Amino acid sequence: METLRRLLLAGALLGAGAGVGTALFALVTPGEERKQAMLKEMPEQDPQRKDEAARTKELLLATLQEAAATQENVAWRKNWMSGGGGRSA
């Protein structure tokens, strides 16, 4: 009987803890309007930031294509955006 009592008490405490956690989560979760506002404020939504990210990707792909086309180890370059100037493999 004592074991059953302890099990029920433990279950009640775990249930109460889960209930409190769920209630706190529901309180701190932003509403739909706030979610939309947060998405609009993200840096990835800024047109200038998008252009900058696209340019960075272009430079990276150009560097990778150049590295694939040459025997030079481009990792030794001081300035990766320029050709030559580094040690060769």
Buried (B, 14 or more C-beta within 10 A) or exposed (E): EEEEEEEEEEEEEEEEEEEEEEEEEEEEEEEEEEEEEEEEEEEEEEEEEEEEEEEEEEEEEEBEEEBEEEEBEBEEBEEBEEEEEBEEE
